[in-house]
């Protein structure tokens, strides 16, 4: 069975990958996530997901390496991680009563056969109307400063929404498992196959 590595330090992505029941290692890649001038959001998440996987793949020959990256897109603007409380509150205030699109890039590198796959998943989130007090309480409680769009789907973030639209809710947490399973099968690793247990 090919060995699997997740190119991410995110505990949320690790928790998602745990659900597949496959043995894996993980490593946190150090890359520059700054968008290039005029870079489309789809291009950005493809580039960063592949860059993260590529950085970790350098040290893991004979592995399948998973990379992922996520951005929020609102009014044509790419929004990354807020980084501080004021920015998180400002982002959520802008989103109140509006729709935000989240794009999650996914890359899988097969270092055994020098091949790779890159794709992305889209998920649309309609925020309900939020008061300033609700926003402040949410940010104080969840501290979503390292999450694109200033919320955590895997936590209290669900209380911010009116409607969700997309193919795989795991996309919002940062690792689209339905698409990942398809890529793993194409690379020769079936999560439902015989794992030698």
C-alpha positions, 0 to 999 in steps of 0.5 A: 500500500502506498504511504500517505502524507498530509502537507498541513499542520491543521488539526482540522484537516487531520481530523478529517483525514482520520475519518478515512481510516488510512495510516498517514504522517503529516508535515507542516509546509512553510510556503509564501501564501501571498496572492500574485498580482491579478491572480484568479482565486481558482489559480491561487488555490491550485498553486498553493495546494500544489506548492504545499504538497510539493514542499513536503514531497521533497522529503517523502519519496515513495509517498502520496502527498496531499496538499490543500488551501482555501480562500474566501471570495467576496465581491470579487475580492480574495480574502485569506485568514484574518490574522487579528480580531479587528479584521475578523470582526470586519470580515464578518460584518461585511458578510452579514446577510450576504453570500460568500464563496469558498474555494478549496484547492486540493493537490495529490502528488504521487512521488513514486510515479512522478505524477500529480493531480490538482483540482478545487471545490466550491462551496457557497455560504449565505450568512444570516444578518448578524449584529455587531454584538453577535459577531464580537461574541463569536470571534471572542469565543472561537478565535477564528483568526487562522481561518479563511473567512473568519469562521470555523465550520467545525465549531460554532460557525454553523450559527452564523449561516442561513444556507449552505450550498455545495457538493461536500461540506468538508470543503468548508473545513479545508479538505474535500474528502469526496474528491480526495477519495476519488484522487486516492483511488486513481493513485491506487489507494482505495479507502475501502480497499484491503489495507492489510489489517 
